[in-house]
Amino acid sequence: MRKLTAAIVILAVATVITVAVAQQTKRTETGTVTAELIEYDFANNDLTATGNVSVNIEGRHVAKLRSPMLSVDMNDKMNRILKLVAGGPVNFDVLTAPDVNGLRRKIVASCSSRATYDAGSEMVTMSGNAEADVSTLPEGNMEAAHFTGESITVNLRTSMLSVKQAEISVTTEVTVDEGE
């Protein structure tokens, strides 16, 4: 009887731990779109925003996108953004989630033509004279890189930035002796 009771207790504890771990994996992300005009096509779950468009996303990553126009594809329940397409010029700022060392990257980017965000792949692609400044936080003794190219793609899932027709310049803090 003791073995049966111990087995039931172990099973109950394992179930509670499994439920607790499952609950910990859920998070919320909030996306807010502001504009002079927002039109919603409820038959297709599409939003179009025009005039001083701003998108703020709060979640694992913190991001802000600004452009003159934006289209938003939503899921059927209107509780998830599937894709964003912004017409240029576009400015995009993101503070990435901490990496395994607890460091975050601040990316300040812009382009002249268009920017897309695909939520499924967590990729942002900016095209037309794209530029991005990337710095590591917390600040201090970290390099800052300036990327330029025809297009820049940021994969937020894999922490990879790629640039087509690319150039990079790096600014590094250097300690200077008083005599130099």
N, C-alpha and C positions, 0 to 999 in steps of 0.2 A: 504493500500500500504506500509506503514511503517513497519507493521508486516512482510509482505512478504520480504521486503528488509532486515530487521534484520535477518530473518530466512535464507536467502541466504548468508548473511555475516557470520553467525554462521556456516553454512554448509561448506563454503569455508575455514574458519579458521580451522575447525575440519579436513577437508581433508588435508590441508597443514601440520598440526601437525601429522596426521597419516602417511603421506609420510615421514616426517622428522624422526619420530621414526623408521619407517621401514628401512630407510637408515642408521640409527645409529647402527642397529643390525648387519650389515655386517662388517666383518673384513677380513684381508688377513693374511695368514700364508705361510711362504716360507720355503721349505725344499731343502737343497742342499746336494748332495752326491758327494764326491770326492774319488777316488781310483786309483790304478795303472792300472786297466782294468775295464771298464764298458761295458757290453753287453746288448743290448736291443732286446727283442723278440717282434717285433711290431705286430705280429699276435695275441699275448696273452696279450700285455701290461705289460710285466714282465721285470724287470731290474735285472741283476746280477752284483754285484761289488766284485772284489777280490783285495787283496793287500793293506794294510794300509788304510782301509775304514774308512771314517769319514762322519757322517751325522749331519748337523746343521739344527735345526728347530727354526725359529723366528716367534713368534705369541703370543697368550695368555700366553703360557708357552715358556720358552727359554730352548732348550735341545741340547745336543751333545752326540752322540753315536760313539764309536770307536771299530772296530773289524777287524779280518783278512778277513772275507767274509760277504756278505749281499745279500739277495734277497728282491726285492721290487715289490709288486703287486700294479698296478695303475688302475684307472678307465678308461673307454673307451676314454674319451677326453684327457687323460694324464695331467689332471690338479689337480689331487687329489691322494695322497698316501692312499691306503686302508690298507696295512699291510706291516710290515717290519719283517724280520727274520734274525738275526745276529748269526753267528757261533763264538764260543768263542776262546780265552777269550774275554769278552765284558766289556767295561767300558761305563757307562751312567751317565751323569750329567744333572740335570734339576733344573731350577729356576721356581717355580710354579707361577701361577697368584696370585695376592693379594686376601686374604680371606676377609670376611666381616669387619674385623678389620684393613685391610690394610697390614697385615703381609704376607710375602712370605716365602716359605720353600725352602731351598737349599738341594737337595738330590744328593749325590755322591755315585754311586753304581757300583758293578762289579760282574761278575760271570765267572765260568770256562767253561760252556757248551754252553748255547744259550740264546738269548734274543729275545722276540717277542713284537711288538707293533701293536695293533689293533686300527685303527683310529676311527672306529665306536663307540667303547666302551671307547676310550681314556685310554686303559690299557696297561701297560708295565709289562711283566713277565720275570724274570731272573731266570735261573735254573743252578744248579751245584755250590755248595759252594758260594752261593750268600751273599753279604755283602752290607750294605747301611748305610751311615752316614747322619743323618737328622738334620739340624739346622734351626733356625728361624731367619729371617732377618727383620728389621735391627738388626745388631749384638749388643750384650751387654746385660748382665743379662738374657740371654736365655739359655735353656738347649740344649745340643747336645746329640743325641742318636745314638748308634752304634748297628745295627741289623745284626745278622748272621743267616743263615739257609740254608736248601737245596734249597728253592726257595723263591723269593720275588716278590710280585705283587703290583704295584703302580697303583691305579685308579686315574687318573688326574681329572676326572669329579667330583668324590665324595670326593677327598682329603683323600683317605683311602690307607694305606699301610698294607699289610698282609704278614706274614712270616710263612713258614712251617718248622717244626723241628727247632723252633726258640730259640734265645737267644737275650737279649738286655742288653746293659750297657749304663748308663746315666752319663754324665759329667756335673756338675753344677758349675757355678761360685759362690764362697763363699767369702764374705767380712770378712777379718781377721783383728782383732785389732792389733795394733803394738806390744802389749805386749805378744801376743801368739806365 
